Amino acid sequence: MVDSYKSLLPDAAGNAVVLLAQISQQLDGLSNGTHVPTAISPTTRSFPSSARQSSLPASAVWVNSLWFLSLVISLFCALLATLQQRWARRYLGLANPHVAVHKRAHIRSFFAEGATRFNIHVAVEALPALLHTSVFLFLAGLVISLFTINHTVAYIILSATVVCFLFYAAITVMPIVYHDSPYTPPFSTLVWSISRRVAVAFLNAVDYVVDFLRKFKESFARLVAHLGSATKAPTTTTPPPPSSHGEVSSYKPLLSGSITEAIYTSAMRPDSQRDARALGWTLDRLDEEGELAQFAAGIPGFSRSTEVKESVSILEQTPMSTLLHRDLSLHIMHLLMRALTPGQLRDSKLLPESVRKQRVSICLEALYYLPHAIKTFLQRTTSNLDHPHFVGGLLPVVLSMESWLLAERLSIARTSILDQAVKIGARCMMTVIASRPPLDEQSRSILMRHLRIDEPLLDHYLEPFDSLLLKNLNFFLINTAFDAISDENVQPHADLVLLTVRLAKRLKFEHADQKLREQFERLRTRILQDTTDPSGTATSRDNAERLLSELSSVTTNPPTPHPDPQPDPVRESRAHTWPTDAGTAAATTSAHSPQSSQNPLGQLPLPPDSQPSNDAYISIVAVPQSDTFPMASLSPSTNSGSG
């Protein structure tokens, strides 16, 4: 019985093999597009297993190998993902125990060193790399399998696979070429490392060739010297040229860094246009007064920062990169007005006293550091002195005591990180503000410090006030205007200096002190000499001519289109003043002849005496403050009245 059962086993196993072979042949026939009959020849049973394996097509081997390899890698990625989650939970649990702080520090450093020593970052980076590899292995097996079925479909899928592969290769190489690329596949680090190793190997080969040529040249030179000494012929030896071995090797440290270090290095490279665009994006998202005040508070620190190499250029380009704050200086002026004179603008808000004072200080200082902000203000001042909204709104704000104190601090600052334009702007504003009569003891003390005079002399110049105006003009010419002619650092700010002179020269020259008038004539003679100085540059001579043209109206009688046949004695005795809240200040005429506190140019020759009958005096009538201050009143095109 047992023997008969054993005899049946080979037949049953053979039948199973035959059936499996039949199914395999049918599948192969379907894949090849041919029909395979179901009949099984008796010889099939006698085929050895090795013969059947050798009869399999190579495409089937490759397809199954690639697909099963892709399957194994995908399953391993799934396993690795679960393991990484477990590792992370274990690390967080072990590294943050509920123990004392010093014990926790020891434990965290222990596990942190372990994570570094066993390269946990490699396992984290390997997971997406393996998953991407399995995808491409599956696509390769799919293309091979389709070629055994239909070539048209295979070529379509092959084309799509090639396009995907080229795209993947492009985004892999892109972070290496463009460090700001957001596309960072896992193989970018590998390609970076390989490319740097190839570059270092090339440099080593170049070093070897250079060293070989240098040694060969030195050996040849020694041989020639030896032959020359043997024949006793006079030879001249020249020192060998400096080797370029060090220059080639100096590039190796640049190639030894990681891709992360290279990205950080590129990000920290200065780029004024990129920084300006970043500030423009920030400004476009500021729609509240407090947010704009915070931005303005950072402008001085940004300008003085030693880490920012082109702060002035960045601030100049910032308004061009924004849509909401094209005229940034005007918006900061409006913010200043809302803080200093509440209710002046329609959208003004009531602020606490501490916030109001802080915002006034922030806006005033920001205007000095914004490029061309002071120049823009002086231009608008020159063309809008008769405009009621300007005189009653913005002018008292910028000519306030807070502005005067800030201008004094910036004009005498000796720090090297302060931009030259800030100092020049502060001096110009000091000169413009000093053209107003002192209203209290604080303004008198600032005026004396600015002009470097004592109190008796100040009182002497106040009677009449034109003497103080001429003293202020002479002081500005000596300390700032002459630098705009000869100093290369101040020459770019010549337009700002000329605007200041245009505002400071509003006085009645014949009412001023005789000593001050003589000093002014000597200063003007010096400027006239600079216009023809052959040792000066064309820029300095041009600036001297422009400055002389501005000063020409001080002692000359300008044309008056509507002369007044009835002279007003009050008007004749009134000195020029800036508009104030209380109205136009008046000063009495003094019979004294005050002495000038400074006369550094006393050695210059005096021009011929001239006795002008009048000068470029323009009376500014005080106007009451307006309830509103529209945006249009500060635009450059507004010109309701001339200065």
C-alpha positions as CSV (number, residue, x, y, z in Angstrom):
1,M,0.0,0.0,0.0
2,V,2.8,2.4,0.9
3,D,4.7,1.5,-2.2
4,S,1.7,2.1,-4.4
5,Y,1.2,5.6,-2.7
6,K,4.8,6.5,-3.3
7,S,4.5,5.5,-6.9
8,L,1.8,8.1,-7.3
9,L,3.8,11.0,-6.0
10,P,6.1,11.5,-9.0
11,D,3.1,11.5,-11.3
12,A,1.3,14.1,-9.2
13,A,4.3,16.4,-9.0
14,G,4.9,16.0,-12.7
15,N,1.4,17.0,-13.5
16,A,1.7,20.1,-11.4
17,V,4.9,21.0,-13.2
18,V,3.3,20.4,-16.6
19,L,0.3,22.6,-15.7
20,L,2.6,25.4,-14.5
21,A,4.6,25.2,-17.7
22,Q,1.4,25.4,-19.7
23,I,0.3,28.5,-17.9
24,S,3.7,30.1,-18.3
25,Q,3.8,29.4,-22.0
26,Q,0.3,30.9,-22.4
27,L,1.3,34.1,-20.6
28,D,4.4,34.3,-22.8
29,G,2.4,33.8,-25.8
30,L,-0.1,36.5,-24.8
31,S,2.8,38.9,-24.1
32,N,4.4,38.2,-27.5
33,G,1.0,38.3,-29.4
34,T,1.1,34.6,-30.5
35,H,-1.3,31.8,-29.7
36,V,-0.1,28.8,-27.8
37,P,-2.1,25.6,-28.0
38,T,-3.4,24.0,-24.9
39,A,-2.2,20.6,-25.7
40,I,0.9,19.5,-23.9
41,S,3.3,17.2,-25.6
42,P,4.5,14.3,-23.7
43,T,8.1,15.5,-24.1
44,T,7.3,18.5,-22.0
45,R,7.4,16.4,-18.9
46,S,10.9,15.3,-19.8
47,F,12.3,18.9,-20.1
48,P,14.8,19.5,-17.3
49,S,14.4,22.7,-15.2
50,S,17.7,24.2,-16.4
51,A,16.5,24.0,-20.0
52,R,13.2,25.7,-19.1
53,Q,15.0,28.5,-17.3
54,S,17.4,29.1,-20.2
55,S,14.4,29.4,-22.6
56,L,13.1,32.6,-20.7
57,P,13.5,35.8,-22.6
58,A,16.0,38.5,-21.3
59,S,13.2,41.1,-21.1
60,A,11.2,39.0,-18.7
61,V,14.3,38.7,-16.5
62,W,14.9,42.4,-16.5
63,V,11.3,43.3,-15.9
64,N,10.9,41.0,-13.0
65,S,14.3,42.1,-11.5
66,L,13.5,45.8,-11.7
67,W,9.9,45.4,-10.4
68,F,10.8,43.2,-7.6
69,L,13.8,45.4,-6.7
70,S,11.5,48.4,-6.7
71,L,9.1,46.5,-4.5
72,V,11.8,45.6,-2.0
73,I,13.1,49.2,-1.9
74,S,9.6,50.6,-1.4
75,L,8.8,48.2,1.4
76,F,12.2,49.0,3.0
77,C,11.3,52.7,2.8
78,A,8.1,52.1,4.6
79,L,9.9,50.2,7.3
80,L,12.6,52.9,7.6
81,A,9.9,55.6,7.9
82,T,8.3,53.8,10.8
83,L,11.7,53.3,12.4
84,Q,12.6,57.0,12.1
85,Q,9.3,58.0,13.8
86,R,10.2,55.6,16.6
87,W,13.8,57.0,16.8
88,A,12.4,60.6,17.0
89,R,9.9,59.7,19.8
90,R,12.6,57.9,21.7
91,Y,15.1,60.7,21.4
92,L,12.6,63.3,22.5
93,G,11.5,61.1,25.4
94,L,15.0,60.3,26.6
95,A,16.5,63.8,26.0
96,N,13.9,65.7,28.0
97,P,13.5,63.9,31.3
98,H,11.8,65.5,34.3
99,V,15.0,66.0,36.2
100,A,17.2,68.9,37.3
101,V,18.4,71.3,34.7
102,H,22.1,70.3,35.0
103,K,21.2,66.6,34.7
104,R,19.0,67.3,31.7
105,A,21.9,69.1,30.0
106,H,24.2,66.1,30.5
107,I,21.6,63.7,29.1
108,R,20.8,65.9,26.1
109,S,24.5,66.3,25.2
110,F,25.0,62.5,25.6
111,F,22.3,61.6,23.1
112,A,23.2,64.5,20.8
113,E,26.7,63.2,20.5
114,G,25.4,59.7,19.8
115,A,23.1,61.0,17.0
116,T,26.1,62.8,15.5
117,R,28.5,59.9,15.9
118,F,26.1,57.4,14.2
119,N,25.2,59.9,11.4
120,I,21.4,59.9,12.0
121,H,21.1,62.6,9.3
122,V,22.3,60.1,6.7
123,A,19.4,57.7,7.5
124,V,17.0,60.7,7.3
125,E,18.3,61.7,3.9
126,A,18.4,58.1,2.6
127,L,14.7,57.6,3.0
128,P,13.5,60.0,0.2
129,A,16.5,59.0,-2.0
130,L,15.6,55.3,-1.8
131,L,11.9,56.1,-2.5
132,H,12.8,58.1,-5.6
133,T,15.1,55.3,-6.8
134,S,12.3,52.8,-6.5
135,V,10.1,55.0,-8.7
136,F,12.6,55.1,-11.5
137,L,13.3,51.4,-11.2
138,F,9.6,50.7,-11.6
139,L,9.4,53.0,-14.6
140,A,12.4,51.3,-16.2
141,G,10.8,47.9,-15.8
142,L,7.5,49.2,-17.2
143,V,9.2,50.5,-20.4
144,I,11.0,47.2,-20.9
145,S,7.7,45.2,-20.4
146,L,5.8,47.4,-22.8
147,F,8.4,46.8,-25.6
148,T,7.5,43.1,-25.5
149,I,3.8,44.0,-26.0
150,N,3.5,47.1,-28.3
151,H,6.3,49.4,-29.5
152,T,4.0,52.4,-30.0
153,V,2.9,52.4,-26.4
154,A,6.4,51.6,-25.3
155,Y,7.8,54.6,-27.1
156,I,5.2,57.0,-25.7
157,I,5.8,55.8,-22.1
158,L,9.6,55.9,-22.7
159,S,9.4,59.6,-23.9
160,A,7.4,60.5,-20.8
161,T,9.9,58.7,-18.6
162,V,12.8,60.5,-20.3
163,V,11.1,63.9,-19.8
164,C,10.5,63.2,-16.2
165,F,14.1,62.0,-15.7
166,L,15.5,65.1,-17.4
167,F,13.3,67.4,-15.2
168,Y,14.4,65.5,-12.1
169,A,18.1,65.8,-13.2
170,A,17.6,69.6,-13.8
171,I,16.2,70.3,-10.4
172,T,18.9,68.1,-8.9
173,V,21.7,70.2,-10.5
174,M,19.9,73.5,-10.0
175,P,20.7,74.1,-6.3
176,I,24.4,73.6,-7.2
177,V,24.4,76.3,-9.8
178,Y,21.8,78.6,-8.3
179,H,22.0,78.5,-4.5
180,D,18.7,80.3,-4.0
181,S,16.8,77.5,-5.8
182,P,13.9,76.1,-3.8
183,Y,14.1,72.8,-5.6
184,T,16.3,70.5,-3.5
185,P,16.0,66.8,-4.4
186,P,17.9,64.3,-2.1
187,F,20.5,63.6,-4.7
188,S,21.7,67.3,-4.9
189,T,24.0,66.8,-2.0
190,L,25.5,63.7,-3.6
191,V,26.0,65.5,-6.9
192,W,27.6,68.5,-5.1
193,S,30.0,66.2,-3.3
194,I,31.0,64.3,-6.5
195,S,31.5,67.6,-8.4
196,R,33.7,69.0,-5.7
197,R,35.8,65.8,-5.5
198,V,36.3,65.9,-9.3
199,A,37.3,69.6,-9.0
200,V,39.8,68.8,-6.2
201,A,41.2,65.9,-8.2
202,F,41.7,68.2,-11.2
203,L,43.4,70.8,-9.1
204,N,45.7,68.0,-7.6
205,A,46.6,67.0,-11.2
206,V,47.3,70.6,-12.1
207,D,49.5,70.9,-8.9
208,Y,51.4,67.8,-9.9
209,V,52.1,69.1,-13.4
210,V,53.1,72.5,-12.1
211,D,55.5,71.0,-9.6
212,F,57.0,68.7,-12.2
213,L,57.6,71.6,-14.6
214,R,59.0,73.7,-11.9
215,K,61.4,71.0,-10.8
216,F,62.4,70.3,-14.3
217,K,63.1,73.9,-15.0
218,E,65.2,74.2,-11.8
219,S,67.2,71.0,-12.8
220,F,67.7,72.4,-16.3
221,A,68.9,75.7,-14.8
222,R,71.4,73.9,-12.5
223,L,72.6,71.8,-15.4
224,V,73.2,74.9,-17.6
225,A,75.0,76.6,-14.6
226,H,77.2,73.6,-14.1
227,L,78.2,73.4,-17.8
228,G,78.8,77.2,-17.8
229,S,81.1,76.9,-14.8
230,A,83.0,73.9,-16.4
231,T,83.7,76.0,-19.5
232,K,84.5,79.1,-17.4
233,A,82.0,81.1,-19.5
234,P,80.4,84.0,-17.7
235,T,76.7,83.2,-17.1
236,T,74.0,85.3,-15.7
237,T,71.5,83.5,-13.4
238,T,68.0,84.8,-13.0
239,P,65.9,83.9,-10.1
240,P,63.1,81.4,-10.9
241,P,59.7,82.9,-11.3
242,P,57.3,82.6,-8.5
243,S,55.5,79.4,-8.5
244,S,51.7,79.3,-9.1
245,H,51.4,76.2,-6.9
246,G,50.1,78.2,-4.0
247,E,47.5,80.0,-6.2
248,V,46.1,76.7,-7.5
249,S,46.0,75.2,-4.1
250,S,44.3,78.2,-2.6
251,Y,41.1,77.2,-4.4
252,K,40.9,73.8,-2.6
253,P,39.5,75.2,0.7
254,L,36.7,76.9,-1.3
255,L,35.7,73.5,-2.7
256,S,35.8,71.6,0.6
257,G,32.7,73.1,2.1
258,S,29.2,71.6,2.0
259,I,26.3,72.8,-0.1
260,T,24.7,74.3,3.0
261,E,27.8,76.4,3.7
262,A,27.9,77.5,0.1
263,I,24.2,78.5,0.3
264,Y,24.8,80.6,3.4
265,T,27.8,82.2,1.9
266,S,25.8,83.2,-1.2
267,A,22.9,84.5,1.0
268,M,25.2,86.7,3.0
269,R,26.8,88.3,-0.1
270,P,25.7,92.0,-0.3
271,D,23.1,92.8,-2.9
272,S,21.6,96.3,-2.6
273,Q,18.9,95.6,-5.2
274,R,17.7,92.5,-3.3
275,D,17.7,94.3,0.0
276,A,15.7,97.2,-1.5
277,R,13.1,94.8,-2.9
278,A,12.9,93.2,0.6
279,L,12.2,96.6,2.2
280,G,9.7,97.4,-0.5
281,W,7.8,94.1,0.2
282,T,7.8,95.1,3.9
283,L,6.4,98.6,3.1
284,D,3.6,97.2,1.0
285,R,2.4,95.3,4.0
286,L,2.4,98.3,6.3
287,D,-1.1,99.7,6.4
288,E,-1.2,101.1,10.0
289,E,0.4,104.2,11.5
290,G,2.1,102.1,14.2
291,E,3.6,99.7,11.7
292,L,5.0,102.6,9.6
293,A,6.4,104.2,12.8
294,Q,8.2,100.9,13.6
295,F,9.7,100.9,10.1
296,A,10.8,104.5,10.4
297,A,12.4,103.7,13.8
298,G,14.7,101.2,12.1
299,I,15.9,103.5,9.4
300,P,18.6,105.3,11.4
301,G,20.0,102.0,12.8
302,F,19.9,100.5,9.3
303,S,21.9,103.4,7.9
304,R,24.5,103.3,10.7
305,S,25.0,99.6,10.7
306,T,28.5,98.4,9.9
307,E,27.0,95.2,8.4
308,V,25.2,97.1,5.6
309,K,27.7,98.2,3.1
310,E,25.4,100.2,0.8
311,S,22.7,101.5,3.1
312,V,22.2,104.8,1.2
313,S,21.8,103.0,-2.1
314,I,19.3,100.6,-0.6
315,L,17.2,103.3,0.9
316,E,17.2,105.2,-2.4
317,Q,15.9,102.1,-4.3
318,T,13.3,101.1,-1.7
319,P,10.5,103.6,-2.8
320,M,10.9,102.2,-6.3
321,S,10.2,98.7,-5.1
322,T,6.9,99.5,-3.3
323,L,3.4,100.4,-4.4
324,L,1.9,102.0,-1.3
325,H,4.8,104.2,-0.2
326,R,6.3,105.7,-3.4
327,D,7.0,109.0,-1.6
328,L,8.2,107.5,1.7
329,S,9.5,110.8,3.0
330,L,6.1,112.5,2.5
331,H,4.3,109.7,4.4
332,I,6.8,110.0,7.3
333,M,6.2,113.8,7.3
334,H,2.4,113.2,7.5
335,L,3.0,110.7,10.4
336,L,5.1,113.4,12.1
337,M,2.4,116.0,11.7
338,R,-0.2,113.7,13.2
339,A,2.0,113.2,16.2
340,L,3.2,116.7,16.7
341,T,0.1,118.7,15.8
342,P,-2.9,116.5,16.5
343,G,-6.0,117.4,14.5
344,Q,-3.9,119.0,11.6
345,L,-4.9,116.1,9.3
346,R,-8.3,114.7,8.9
347,D,-7.3,111.1,9.8
348,S,-5.3,112.1,12.9
349,K,-5.7,110.0,16.0
350,L,-5.4,111.0,19.6
351,L,-2.2,109.4,21.0
352,P,-0.9,109.1,24.6
353,E,1.7,111.7,25.4
354,S,4.5,109.2,25.7
355,V,3.7,107.6,22.3
356,R,3.3,111.0,20.7
357,K,6.7,112.2,21.8
358,Q,8.4,109.0,20.8
359,R,6.8,109.1,17.4
360,V,7.9,112.7,16.9
361,S,11.5,111.8,17.6
362,I,11.4,108.7,15.4
363,C,10.0,110.5,12.4
364,L,12.3,113.5,12.7
365,E,15.4,111.3,12.8
366,A,14.2,109.1,10.0
367,L,13.8,112.1,7.7
368,Y,17.5,112.9,8.2
369,Y,18.6,109.4,7.3
370,L,16.3,109.0,4.3
371,P,18.2,110.0,1.1
372,H,17.1,113.3,-0.3
373,A,14.3,113.8,2.3
374,I,15.8,117.1,3.6
375,K,16.5,118.3,0.1
376,T,12.8,117.6,-0.9
377,F,11.6,119.4,2.1
378,L,13.7,122.5,1.4
379,Q,12.5,122.5,-2.3
380,R,8.9,122.4,-1.1
381,T,9.7,125.1,1.4
382,T,11.1,127.4,-1.3
383,S,8.1,127.0,-3.6
384,N,5.3,126.9,-0.9
385,L,6.3,129.7,1.5
386,D,3.0,131.5,0.7
387,H,0.9,128.4,0.7
388,P,-1.4,128.5,3.8
389,H,-1.6,124.8,4.3
390,F,2.2,124.5,4.1
391,V,3.0,127.5,6.4
392,G,0.3,126.6,8.9
393,G,0.9,122.8,8.7
394,L,4.2,121.3,7.9
395,L,6.6,124.2,8.3
396,P,6.0,124.6,12.1
397,V,6.4,120.8,12.5
398,V,9.9,120.6,10.9
399,L,11.0,123.9,12.4
400,S,10.0,122.8,15.8
401,M,12.2,122.7,18.9
402,E,12.4,118.9,18.7
403,S,13.7,119.2,15.1
404,W,16.2,121.9,16.2
405,L,17.7,119.8,19.0
406,L,18.0,116.7,16.7
407,A,19.6,118.8,14.0
408,E,22.1,120.2,16.5
409,R,23.0,116.7,17.7
410,L,23.5,115.3,14.2
411,S,25.4,118.3,12.9
412,I,28.2,118.0,15.6
413,A,28.3,114.2,15.7
414,R,31.9,113.0,15.4
415,T,31.2,109.3,14.8
416,S,32.6,107.8,11.7
417,I,29.6,105.6,10.9
418,L,27.4,108.7,10.4
419,D,26.9,109.3,6.7
420,Q,28.1,112.6,5.3
421,A,24.7,113.4,3.8
422,V,23.2,113.3,7.3
423,K,25.7,115.8,8.7
424,I,25.2,118.1,5.7
425,G,21.4,117.9,6.0
426,A,21.6,118.6,9.8
427,R,23.7,121.7,9.1
428,C,21.4,122.9,6.5
429,M,18.4,122.5,8.7
430,M,20.2,124.2,11.6
431,T,20.8,127.2,9.3
432,V,17.2,127.3,8.1
433,I,15.8,127.0,11.6
434,A,18.2,129.6,12.9
435,S,16.6,132.1,10.4
436,R,13.6,132.3,12.9
437,P,13.8,134.7,15.8
438,P,14.4,132.9,19.2
439,L,11.1,132.6,21.0
440,D,12.3,131.4,24.4
441,E,15.5,130.8,26.4
442,Q,16.0,127.3,25.0
443,S,15.9,128.5,21.4
444,R,18.3,131.3,22.4
445,S,20.8,128.9,23.9
446,I,20.6,126.7,20.8
447,L,21.1,129.7,18.6
448,M,24.2,130.8,20.5
449,R,25.7,127.4,20.4
450,H,25.1,127.1,16.7
451,L,26.6,130.5,15.8
452,R,29.2,130.3,18.6
453,I,28.4,133.7,20.1
454,D,27.6,134.8,23.6
455,E,24.4,136.3,24.9
456,P,25.4,140.0,24.7
457,L,26.4,139.6,21.1
458,L,23.2,137.7,20.3
459,D,21.1,140.6,21.8
460,H,23.2,143.0,19.7
461,Y,22.5,141.0,16.5
462,L,18.8,140.9,17.2
463,E,18.5,144.7,16.8
464,P,17.9,144.6,13.9
465,F,17.2,140.9,13.2
466,D,18.8,141.2,9.8
467,S,22.2,141.3,11.5
468,L,21.5,137.9,12.9
469,L,20.3,136.6,9.6
470,L,23.5,137.8,7.9
471,K,25.6,136.3,10.7
472,N,23.7,133.0,10.1
473,L,24.4,133.2,6.3
474,N,28.1,134.0,6.8
475,F,28.5,131.2,9.3
476,F,26.9,128.7,6.8
477,L,29.1,129.9,4.0
478,I,32.2,129.4,6.0
479,N,31.4,126.0,7.6
480,T,29.4,124.3,4.9
481,A,29.0,126.1,1.6
482,F,32.8,126.4,0.9
483,D,33.1,122.6,1.4
484,A,30.5,122.1,-1.4
485,I,33.0,123.8,-3.7
486,S,36.3,122.2,-2.8
487,D,35.5,119.0,-0.7
488,E,34.8,116.0,-2.9
489,N,32.7,114.4,-0.1
490,V,30.4,117.4,0.0
491,Q,30.2,118.3,-3.7
492,P,27.4,115.7,-4.4
493,H,25.3,117.7,-1.9
494,A,25.8,121.0,-3.6
495,D,22.1,121.3,-4.6
496,L,21.1,121.0,-0.9
497,V,23.6,123.7,0.1
498,L,22.2,126.0,-2.6
499,L,18.7,125.5,-1.4
500,T,19.8,126.4,2.1
501,V,21.5,129.5,0.9
502,R,18.3,130.4,-1.1
503,L,16.3,130.3,2.2
504,A,18.9,131.9,4.4
505,K,19.6,134.9,2.2
506,R,16.2,136.5,2.8
507,L,17.3,139.6,4.6
508,K,17.6,143.3,4.2
509,F,21.3,143.8,3.6
510,E,21.5,147.5,4.3
511,H,20.0,146.9,7.8
512,A,22.6,144.4,8.8
513,D,25.7,145.3,10.8
514,Q,28.6,146.8,8.9
515,K,31.2,144.3,10.1
516,L,29.0,141.4,9.0
517,R,28.4,143.1,5.6
518,E,32.2,143.4,5.2
519,Q,32.7,139.8,6.1
520,F,30.0,138.8,3.5
521,E,31.8,140.8,0.8
522,R,35.1,139.0,1.6
523,L,33.3,135.7,1.4
524,R,31.8,136.5,-1.9
525,T,35.2,137.6,-3.2
526,R,36.6,134.3,-2.2
527,I,33.8,132.5,-4.1
528,L,34.5,134.7,-7.1
529,Q,38.2,133.6,-7.0
530,D,37.1,129.9,-6.9
531,T,35.2,130.4,-10.2
532,T,38.4,131.1,-12.0
533,D,40.8,129.0,-10.0
534,P,42.8,127.0,-12.6
535,S,43.9,124.4,-9.9
536,G,40.2,123.5,-9.2
537,T,38.2,120.9,-11.0
538,A,35.3,121.7,-13.4
539,T,32.8,120.6,-10.7
540,S,34.2,123.0,-8.1
541,R,34.2,125.9,-10.5
542,D,30.7,125.1,-11.5
543,N,29.5,124.9,-7.9
544,A,31.3,128.2,-7.2
545,E,29.5,129.9,-10.1
546,R,26.1,128.5,-8.9
547,L,26.7,129.7,-5.3
548,L,27.8,133.1,-6.5
549,S,24.7,133.4,-8.6
550,E,22.6,132.6,-5.5
551,L,24.3,135.3,-3.5
552,S,24.1,137.9,-6.2
553,S,20.6,139.0,-5.1
554,V,21.6,139.7,-1.5
555,T,23.1,143.1,-2.2
556,T,21.3,143.9,-5.5
557,N,17.9,145.4,-6.1
558,P,15.7,142.7,-7.7
559,P,12.9,143.7,-10.2
560,T,9.6,144.5,-8.6
561,P,6.6,144.0,-10.9
562,H,4.2,145.9,-8.7
563,P,6.1,148.7,-6.9
564,D,4.4,150.3,-4.0
565,P,4.2,154.1,-4.5
566,Q,3.5,154.6,-0.8
567,P,6.4,153.2,1.3
568,D,5.3,151.6,4.5
569,P,7.6,152.7,7.4
570,V,6.5,149.7,9.4
571,R,7.4,147.4,6.6
572,E,10.7,149.1,6.0
573,S,11.7,148.6,9.6
574,R,10.5,145.1,9.9
575,A,13.1,142.4,9.7
576,H,12.6,139.2,7.9
577,T,11.3,136.3,10.0
578,W,10.0,132.8,9.4
579,P,6.3,132.3,9.8
580,T,5.4,131.2,13.3
581,D,2.2,130.2,15.2
582,A,2.0,133.7,16.7
583,G,2.6,135.5,13.5
584,T,5.6,137.4,12.1
585,A,8.0,138.4,14.8
586,A,9.2,142.0,14.7
587,A,12.6,143.4,15.7
588,T,13.5,147.0,16.3
589,T,16.3,148.8,14.5
590,S,19.4,149.4,16.5
591,A,21.9,152.2,16.0
592,H,24.8,150.0,17.3
593,S,27.3,148.4,15.0
594,P,27.8,144.9,16.4
595,Q,31.1,143.2,16.1
596,S,31.3,139.8,14.4
597,S,32.3,136.9,16.6
598,Q,34.3,135.2,13.9
599,N,36.2,136.5,10.9
600,P,38.4,133.7,9.6
601,L,38.5,135.3,6.1
602,G,39.6,138.7,7.2
603,Q,42.8,138.5,5.2
604,L,40.9,138.5,1.9
605,P,40.8,141.9,0.0
606,L,37.6,143.9,0.0
607,P,35.8,144.6,-3.2
608,P,34.9,148.2,-4.2
609,D,32.3,149.7,-1.9
610,S,28.7,149.5,-3.2
611,Q,25.7,151.0,-1.5
612,P,22.6,149.1,-2.6
613,S,19.3,150.7,-2.2
614,N,17.4,147.5,-1.6
615,D,17.8,143.7,-1.6
616,A,15.9,140.5,-2.1
617,Y,13.8,141.0,1.0
618,I,10.5,139.1,0.8
619,S,7.9,139.6,3.5
620,I,6.1,136.5,4.6
621,V,2.7,137.2,6.0
622,A,1.6,134.9,8.9
623,V,-1.4,132.8,8.2
624,P,-3.5,130.8,10.7
625,Q,-3.2,127.1,10.8
626,S,-5.6,125.2,8.7
627,D,-7.8,122.5,10.0
628,T,-6.7,120.1,7.3
629,F,-3.6,119.4,5.4
630,P,-4.3,117.7,2.1
631,M,-1.8,115.4,0.5
632,A,-1.7,117.5,-2.7
633,S,-0.4,120.5,-0.8
634,L,3.0,118.8,-0.5
635,S,3.4,117.4,-3.9
636,P,6.2,118.8,-6.0
637,S,3.8,120.2,-8.5
638,T,2.0,122.4,-5.9
639,N,3.1,126.0,-6.3
640,S,0.6,128.3,-4.8
641,G,3.1,130.9,-4.0
642,S,6.7,131.7,-4.8
643,G,9.4,132.3,-2.2
